[in-house]
Amino acid sequence: MKFVIRLADVNIGINSIYEEILLLCRDYLTDGEPAFWVSVSPEDIVQEQMKNIREAEAEGIPPVDYRPSYLETLAVYRKIAVQMLNRDTILLHGAVIAVGDRAWLFTAPSGTGKTTHIRLWLEHITGSYVVNGDKPLIRIGEDVTVYGTPWAGKEGMQRNTGVRLCGIVLLERGAENNIGRITLSQALPVLIQQSYRPNDRGAVEKTLALIAKLAGRIPLYRLHCNMLPEAALTAYHTLDQDTEH
């Protein structure tokens, strides 16, 4: 089946095998003319399953037998991410929370507590909302804009919108809450790990260049937090004071 979605202000045509990707993208459907098309083959789905098996073996856990329709959604987003590099847009694994027209991305390895932390914002920071809970797109120009996408993690927290990205926060567990600025060299290993890095060498070089450009546009932080309400208040107080309204 063929349909068109709009992500990060770009119309994208999808030629899919299964209906699951259409249902996933229902909030992003458009009638506009696509800038490019993405098609998934049965071989792409097999590659996704093999990747899942390799990652499970590396972690020493049994692989999950994902349904082919779900694997297709992953393959589609990988192909989209590669194409979006040509539009100075990257995929960065993280949870994005916003207040008004300002947003911040919290990134960390899976299981650290990104979702827990942004839920604290929703509960204790007036006017906060989630742009994307897992895999947002970030366009890097004179301004930096972060966009919601249908790929939003198991919780499905997302909004079809673009918001000014005012900072990236490396989230770490800690007994006490504190947040401070860090340099690109301090943040780079995590940013590389949490970005989508295609197999193509040229695409990898483009990704690294965009990460460096991103760090030159917005501040970077490290947050140690204990996942109590004070963690959200501590983070928001500093981030709000640092950001131009």
N, C-alpha and C positions, 0 to 999 in steps of 0.2 A: 504494500500500500504506500501511497505517496501523500505527504502533507508538508506544510511549511510552519516553522516556529520562528519566534523572534527572541534572540538572546543577545544581551549586551549591545542593543541597538543594531543588530545585524539579522537579516532574514536568512534562514537556513532551511534548505529543502532536505527532507529525510525520506529515503526509500527503504522501507522496513519489510521484514519477513513476518513478524508477529505484531499483534495488536497492543501488547503491553507498553511499548514505547509511545504509542499514540495516547494511551490513557495517562501515562506518566507526564506527558507534555501538554495536557489539556489546557492548563492555565496560560500557556505560551503560544497557542495557535494563532496564526495570522493568515490573511489572504494576500499578503504582499509578495512581490517577485523575489525569489531567493538570490542571494549573492553567490551561493555555492550549494552543491548537493552532497549529501553523505549517503552512501549505500553500504550495507553490511551483507557479507556472504556467509554461508555455512562454515567456511574455513575460519573466518574471523571469530565466530562463536566458539569453535573448537579451540582456538588460540586463547580465548578468555578462560575456558575451562582448564587448559593446561597451566596457565598463569596462576589460577587459583590453587591447583594441586602443588605447584612449586612453592608457593608462599606458605601453604599449610605445612609442607615438609620442612621448610626452613624454620618454622615456628614449633615444630614437633607436635602438631595437632592434626586430627583427621580432617581431610578436605570435605567441604560441603558440596553436595550434589545439587548445584543450582540448576533451575530449569532453563532451557535454552532461551526462552523469551526474556528472562532477566539478564542473562549474559549478553543478549543483543543490546540492551540499554547501556551496558558498560562499554561495549564496542563502539556504539554510536557516539558516546561522549568523548572517547579517546580521539576519534576522527575529527570531531568538532574542535577539540582543544588544539590539535595540530594546525588546523586551518586558521584558527583565531590568532595564532602567533603572528600571522601576516598583517594583523590589524592591531598590533601592539597590545594584545590581550592574553593574559595567562590564567590558567587554572591553578588555584592554590587551596590545598586542603585546610579548612578551618571553619570556625563558626563566626558569623558576622552579626553583631548587634548594633542597632542604631537608635539614636534619640533625635527626633526631628529630621533635619537634613544632614546629619553627621553620623558616620558609621566607623566602627573599629572591628578589626578581624583578630580573633584569638586562635592561635595555632599551637599545636603540640601533638606528639604521638598519640595514636588511638588509645583510649582508656585513661588518659590523664585527667579528664574532667571538663572538657570544653562545653559540652551540653549542660552539665550541672551548673557551671559558672554563668552561662548566659541565661539560664532559668532564674538564677538569683537576680539578675538585672530585671527580668520581666516582673518579678515579684516585688522588687524594692526600688527600682528607678522609674519614676513617673514618665510616661510617654515613650518608653523603650519598646522596640519591636525587633523581630528577627528578620534579617534580609535573606540569609541562607545558613543552614545549620551544618553544612558539610563541604560542599564543593562549589563555591562561588567563582565567578569570572571577574577578573580585575583588568580594566583598561587603563593603560598608563600613557597619559599625554601631559600637557601642561597641568591639567588637573588629573587626579586619580579617582576613578569611579568603580565601585564594586556593585555587582549585579546578582540578584537572585537567579537561581536556575532550578529546574525540576529535580536535579540530583542533589538531594538535601538530607541524605542519611536516613536511617530507619525511622526517625521521629517525623520526617517529612516537613520540617519547619522551613518555610521559604515564602518569599513574596516576590511577585513579578514587578520589580522596580530597580532603579539604579540610584545609588546614594554616594555622596562624596566620602571617600575613604580617608580618614584622618589619622590613622595609625595602625600598626600591626603589633600585637602583643604576644610574646612567647610565654605561654602559660606553664607554670611548674607548681607542683604541690609543695606546701611549706606549712610549718606550724604557725607562723605569723604572716600577716598580710603586709606586703610592701611591693612597690612598683617603682621602676626607674628607667631612664633612657639607656639604650645600649647602642653600640656601633654596628655598622654593616658586618665587619669581620666577626663580631660576636654572634650576630644573628644568622650569618650566611649558611652555616651547616644545616640549621633547622629549616631555613627557607628553601634550600635546595632539596632537602629530604621531603618536604611537604608540598613541593610543586610537582606538577605532572611533567615528566621528562620523557619525550618520545625517544624511540630507538635511533632515529636519523640524527647524524652528527650535527648537521646544519641546524636542525630544529632545537637540539640541546644547546648549541651556542646561542641561538636566538633567545631561548628561555633564560639562560644565565645573564645575558645582556639586559633583558627586561627586568629581571630581579634587581640588578644593580641600579637600573634607572628608577625602579620603584622606590628603592631605599633612598635615592636622592631627592625624591618628591615628598615623602612622608616620614614622620618619626617612627622609630622602632623602640619597643619597650620589653622588659622582662618583668613578669608578675609572679611573685610567690604568693600562694593563697591557700587558705585552709577550707574552702568550700562552705563557709558560713556566710550569712548575710553581709557581714562587715567586709568580706572580700570584694563584693560588687561595689559597695560604697567607696572603698579605698581606691579601686581601679577607676571608677567614674569620676571621683573628685579630681584626681591627677589628670586624667585624659581630658576632662571638660576644661580645666584651667589651662591646659596646654594648647587647646584648639581655638582658632579664631571662629567666632560666631557669625 
